[in-house]
Amino acid sequence: MSTALSHRASLQDLSALAPAARRPRHAPWFLRVLPSALYLAFLAYMFIGVMPMSDASAITSGDGNATERLAVLGMTGIALVEIVRRRRVVLPLLMRSWPVWLVLGWFCASVSWAAFPDIAVRRVSVMVFLCLIALAIAAGIGPLRRTLGLMAGILVVVIAGDLAVTALNPAFAFTEIGVRGYHQQKNVAGLVAMLAVIVGIGWTCAAPRPGRVFAGLAFTVAAFAFLVLTKSKTSMMLALLGAALLPGMLLLRRMGPAAALALTLMGAGAVAVTYLGVTAFGGDFVGLLTPGNDASFTGRTQIWDFAASEIARRPWTGYGFGSFWDVGDANDPLLRAPPGSWLATLKIGERADVVINEAHNGYLDLRLQGGAPAVAFAVLAQLLTIFALAVKLFSRRTPRPDAVAAATFLVIALVVLVHNATESSLWMRGQVLANVSILISLLAFRREPTREPT
């Protein structure tokens, strides 16, 4: 009898110890908050910068500055710690996100044929660091709803700061071509405000409670008001496009993937029919889509013609990553601008009134830097990102707040493709949308965490 009681007591002791043995060990609190801290630092680096309220110049935009390099290196160091800690998550993510690394690998290889190898090495190294930072964030940040919430939070601070600087320091904020807030130029301010509008709508839809709806709409209206002040026509058009697409995405989720595919095909068909109808009567379809029906796209056509002539010199390899624009006054490509073009009349260097350091078309800039393969790889990566986000959006296993976040990032990914028709942001060094796009791609390709990371 005593032996049986002793055996029973031993079993009870073992059953009491079993849950404790299965209980996961939690990392120290400072390691648990590290991904969120890194994410916020990365967002601040993109949306605020290391030198707010400073004027842009060819030198600054070309080679950066010591503070910026220290910021990137500091974030990279933290990212490497996270990558090692979460190697079991990072390694599968590396495999699934192969399109991102294909683009980055091609640009790294372009150093070997770059027109200015020393410049290409420096600039592609920064891009590698930024990709590692984005990888660490994607691996450890947790659910998509947290990613969207933190982005919305820092954008509230950004827009509030922009409006404050505009009101309190108009001498800096106001320029002849639009308001720039505390950013280096008004186009950067416009991009940030455009993202704030889209993210604000997404954050509002993620949990549409009365208080949240009021706060979200107030923030979105403030962001759009600042966007209007920037006079960034492209960003305004894309903000309105994103504001229309996002509720539509959520409606399609409720209808199901089959209905979504059918409506998408119908929409594409309607656009094709409209294009054929307009062009059949000699109309300019693309011009109709531009503000003011500006067929020259504010002088961009001459830049595109010049870029096309330079691409013809190296159609398959390009000039190497970061080795075409901002390569010094003596090597400025605009010195080769054709006589009679307004590009040939521009001043070169710091004394320039207008600095041209992009082709104002992301697909042309990709070809300038990496030839035809760079365009193919980058567009493929973006399309696969869109597909991966669509899978998350329509999956019934995705909780609604995460599905709304997926829809928000999907809209941004689509907007990036359109944005690059008149601006350069796809894998463009130092560009806000380029860094955001890389992070969104890595978030899209990851397997969603089933529990909070430790």
Buried (B, 14 or more C-beta within 10 A) or exposed (E): EEEEEEEEEEEEEEEEEEEEEEEEEEEEEEBBEBBBEBBBBBBBBBBBBBBBBBEBBBBBBBBBEEEBBEBBEEBBEBBBBBBEBBEEBBEBBBEBBEBBBBBBEBBBBBBEBBBBBEBBBBBBBBBBBBBBBBBBBBBBBBBBBBBBBBBBBBBBBBBBBBBEBBEEEEEBBBBEEBBBBBBBBBBBBBBBBBBBBBBBBBBBBBBEEEEBEEBBEEBBEBBBEBBBBBBBBBBBBBBBBBBEBBBBBBEBBEEEBEEBEEBEEEEEEEEEEEBEEBEEEEEEEBBEEBEEEEEEBBBBEBBBBBBBEBBEEBEEBBBBBBBBBBBBBEEBBBEEBEEEBEBBEBEBEEEBEEBBBBBBBBBBBBBBBBBBBBBBBBBEBBEBBBEBBBEBBBBEEBEEBBBBBBBBBBBBBBBBBBBBBBBBBBBBBBBBBBBBBBBBBBBBBBEBBEEEBE
